Every structure is written in structure tokens, then in C-alpha cells.
Amino acid sequence: QVQLVESGGGLVQAGGSLRLSCAASTRRFDLYTVGWFRQAPGKEREFVAGITWSGGSPDYRDAVKGRFTISRDNAKNTVSLQMNGLKPEDTAIYYCAVTSPLGLLTSDVGEYRSWGQGTQVTVSS
């Protein structure tokens, strides 16, 4: 079981930026595909962005393309999500999660095996 800890959430005005980080406990973080998800009150958890275990071909939901950037540093066991141009509709709890080792990048919540506790992002208008 991989332990994941998110950080970097907070309150920001519309148009502002935040950088979320996800720290993993495993020694072989380079084997895990990582996804960022978010869940707003009363809504289902949704895929935001993901990056493969090799670091190639990141994927984003359409609503955040051009504003969010996912990256990873396997030497530091971290994945970051840079969020620019934030909008009130980005308000949610943000979670990072990993698939099984060498898993494919997918937006399917059910394919992710370990989850962090989440970090709150609030964007005011």
C-alpha cells in the first residue's frame, strides 16, 4: 500500500494560482502512474490530470487544459499540479492517487489503488 500525502491547497481569488504536491512513501515511485482527482460538494469525484509512471504523455480533463500542468520528480517521490487561472468552479477537495505498478493512465476512479487524504482548494469570485 502506497501512502500519499497532498499539500498546497488553500484559498485564492479567481485568476490566481496554487501548486499542489503529492508525496509518496514507496521506494519505487517510478513504477506508479499518478492521477489528480477532485470532488466538489454534492458531486462525484472526477479526474483532473494524470501522468504515467514514465513521466510521458500527461492527460487533462478538458476544463483544465491550458491552465493546469502536472509534473513528477521520481527522485523526490513527488507529483505536482500547477494550477493557474483558477476559477470558482475549480473549488473542490483535490486528491492524488496511484494505480497498480506500471498501470495505464486512465480517468477511471476505480483503477486507482491508493489515495491521499485530500487538500481543499477554494477559489473565490
N, C-alpha and C positions, 0 to 999 in steps of 0.2 A: 504494500500500500504506500503510495507516494503521498507525502504530506505537502500541502500547498498553502502558502500564506500570501494574501493580497495586501497591498498598501497603496497609498497615494490618493485615495478618494477625498472628497471634500465638497465645499460649497463654492460655486463660481458663477459669475454673471454670464449671461448669454454672450457668445462670441469669445469667451475665454478658453483657457487650455488647462488640462490636467495630464499628468503622466502616471499611469498605474503600473505597478510592478507585481510580479508573481514570483515568489521564491520557492524552490522545490528542495525537498530533503534528500532525494535519491542521488547516488553517486553517478548513475548512468542517465542523467537528464537528457543526454544527446540521443537517447533511443525513443523519446516520447514526443508525439505530436501534441501541441497545446492549443486550446481554444479559449477565447474570452466570450463569456455569455453575460446577459443582463436580464434582470427581472424587475419590472415596474409593478407597483401595487395593483392587484386585480388582473394581472396579465400573466401569460405563460413565459417561461424562460426562453430567451431567444439567442441565437448565435450572433455574435458581433464580428469576430475576426478569429483567424486561426493561422498557425504556422506549422509546417511539417517538422519532423524530427531532424531532417537535414537542413532546415532553415530556408528551403526554397519555396517558391510559389505560394505566398500568403494569399488568403482569401478573406473577403469582407462582405458583410451584408450591404445591399445597395445604399441604404440610408446613411452609411458612414463612409462610403468610398470617397476618397479625396480629402477627408477630414481626419481620419484615424490611421495610424500606422503601427503595425505590430512588428516586433523585432525580438531576437533572442540572443543571449550570451551564454553558451553552454559551459564556458569556463567558470562562470559565476552562478550557474544553475538558475538563471532568471529569464523571464519573458516580460517585455514591457509593452504597454499600449499607450502610445502618444495620442492624445485626443485634442484636436484643435477645432476652432469654430463651433464650440459646444452650443447646443440648442436645448430649450426646456424639455423637449421630447426625449433627450438623452438621459434624463433623470431616471435612475434605477439603482439597484444593487448590482454590482459587477462582480462576476465570479471567473476565476480561471480554473481550467480542468485539463486533465491529460487522458489520452487514450491508453489502450494496452501498448506495450512496447512495439515500435515500428508500425503503429496504426496509421491508417489513411486519414487524411484531413477531411473532415465531414462536419456538416452543420447539425447533425443528429445528436441531440442531447443524450440519448441512450447509449451512444458509442463511447462516451467518456466515463472513465472508471473511477477517477479520484477528483475531488472538488475541494476548493478552498472555502473559507467561511464567508467570503464576500466583503466588498468595501462599497460604502454608499457614495454615490455621485449625485449631487443636486445642482441643477442649473436653474438659476433664477432669471426671470424675464425682465 
